[in-house]
Amino acid sequence: MADGEVVKGLGKRLAHADKATRDEGFKALKAYLRQSADAPESDTVLRSKFMKIWKALFYCFWMCDKIPVQLELSHRMGQLVNTLTARSAFVFWECYQLTFAREWEGVDKWRVNKFYKLMRDMQQGMFVFLGRRQWALEYILKYNRVM
């Protein structure tokens, strides 16, 4: 199966209305990210894939209704960056930022707090990522560029 088809299939499962299907999609996404972490792709190809994945993740979280489920999913999403290589992690982080900038105006007053929680968990995940790399200046500069 071509990589684009895999990403499309993941996207459909992540944004599905059924929680069990979303959970299955999230599990498959983690496996996919681990497997493709060292793929010799250009940043442009990686960015294209991650933008599709982040759109699906955004709507996966959008569809998540119960608070305990939201908290657990938010935490899991925040830790995704730590499954990637440094190069991939910064492209992933950039795609997260771009997705939120693009989709934020559509977040209604009933969902804003859960998305704030996701933003905090994403920030925490990135700080864990940076801490595991001893807060190397190279990575801090990349982080600042994205922010």
QUIWO-V419099 format. One record per residue. N is the residue number from 1. PHI is phi in whole degrees, 0 to 359 (999 if undefined). PSI is psi in degrees with one decimal (* if undefined). D_CENTER is the distance of its C-alpha to the mean C-alpha in Angstrom with 1 decimal. Layout:
n = {N	N}
phi = {PHI	PHI}
psi = {PSI	PSI}
d_center = {D_CENTER	D_CENTER}
//
This chain:
n = {1	2	3	4	5	6	7	8	9	10	11	12	13	14	15	16	17	18	19	20	21	22	23	24	25	26	27	28	29	30	31	32	33	34	35	36	37	38	39	40	41	42	43	44	45	46	47	48	49	50	51	52	53	54	55	56	57	58	59	60	61	62	63	64	65	66	67	68	69	70	71	72	73	74	75	76	77	78	79	80	81	82	83	84	85	86	87	88	89	90	91	92	93	94	95	96	97	98	99	100	101	102	103	104	105	106	107	108	109	110	111	112	113	114	115	116	117	118	119	120	121	122	123	124	125	126	127	128	129	130	131	132	133	134	135	136	137	138	139	140	141	142	143	144	145	146	147}
phi = {999	294	302	297	291	297	298	298	296	298	301	296	289	294	266	290	289	276	300	299	292	297	298	298	296	294	298	295	297	301	296	297	296	297	293	262	299	256	298	278	263	287	300	295	294	299	298	299	296	292	295	295	297	290	297	294	297	301	282	299	290	304	284	280	256	277	303	300	291	298	297	292	294	301	297	298	294	297	273	302	300	279	265	251	289	302	300	294	298	287	292	299	297	297	294	300	299	295	296	295	297	287	265	302	298	276	284	272	296	279	249	299	294	292	286	299	298	298	298	296	293	295	298	299	300	290	294	298	303	294	297	293	251	55	50	301	305	305	285	298	295	296	300	297	298	291	292}
psi = {133.4	151.2	-39.8	-36.9	-36.6	-46.9	-42.2	-43.5	-40.3	-43.7	-43.2	-41.3	-39.5	-35.8	10.8	151.0	-26.6	125.7	-41.5	-39.2	-40.7	-42.7	-42.0	-42.4	-39.4	-41.6	-43.5	-36.1	-46.0	-43.3	-41.9	-43.8	-42.0	-43.5	-39.7	11.3	-34.1	14.7	136.0	59.4	156.5	159.6	-32.2	-45.0	-44.2	-44.1	-42.1	-45.3	-46.1	-30.9	-41.0	-42.8	-42.1	-33.0	-43.2	-41.4	-39.9	-46.5	-23.3	-46.1	-37.0	-42.5	-11.6	116.2	-41.0	137.9	-48.3	-37.0	-39.7	-45.0	-42.9	-44.1	-40.9	-45.1	-45.7	-40.1	-38.3	-27.9	-8.3	-37.1	-26.3	0.3	-0.6	160.8	165.5	-46.9	-48.6	-36.3	-40.1	-33.2	-41.4	-45.3	-42.8	-42.1	-35.7	-48.7	-45.3	-39.1	-45.0	-38.8	-39.1	-40.4	-12.5	-39.7	-23.1	-6.7	121.5	172.6	-20.9	-18.6	-8.0	-40.9	-38.4	-32.5	-31.2	-41.4	-43.1	-40.6	-41.4	-42.5	-36.1	-42.5	-44.9	-43.7	-39.3	-37.0	-37.6	-44.5	-48.7	-39.8	-37.7	-16.2	24.6	32.7	43.5	136.1	-39.5	-44.0	-35.8	-42.4	-40.2	-42.9	-47.1	-36.6	-41.9	-40.4	*}
d_center = {22.5	21.1	17.5	17.1	18.4	16.1	13.0	15.0	15.9	12.5	11.7	15.0	14.5	11.2	13.0	16.3	18.6	19.5	17.7	18.9	17.5	14.0	14.3	15.6	12.8	10.2	12.8	13.3	9.7	10.0	13.4	12.5	10.2	13.2	15.7	14.6	13.7	17.2	17.8	20.1	18.4	18.8	16.2	17.0	16.2	13.0	12.0	13.2	11.3	7.8	9.1	10.1	7.0	5.3	8.8	8.9	6.2	8.0	11.2	10.5	10.4	13.3	15.3	15.1	18.5	20.0	19.4	19.3	16.8	14.6	15.0	14.2	11.0	9.9	11.0	9.4	5.8	7.2	8.6	6.2	7.1	10.6	10.8	10.9	14.0	14.5	14.7	11.5	9.7	11.1	10.4	6.6	7.4	9.8	7.9	5.9	9.5	11.1	9.5	10.6	13.8	14.5	13.9	15.1	18.8	18.3	17.3	20.6	22.4	21.7	17.9	17.7	18.0	15.2	12.8	14.6	13.8	10.1	10.6	12.9	10.8	8.1	11.4	12.9	10.4	11.0	14.7	14.9	13.7	16.3	18.9	18.7	19.8	22.6	21.3	22.6	23.5	22.0	18.5	19.4	20.6	17.4	15.4	18.2	18.2	14.6	15.5}
//
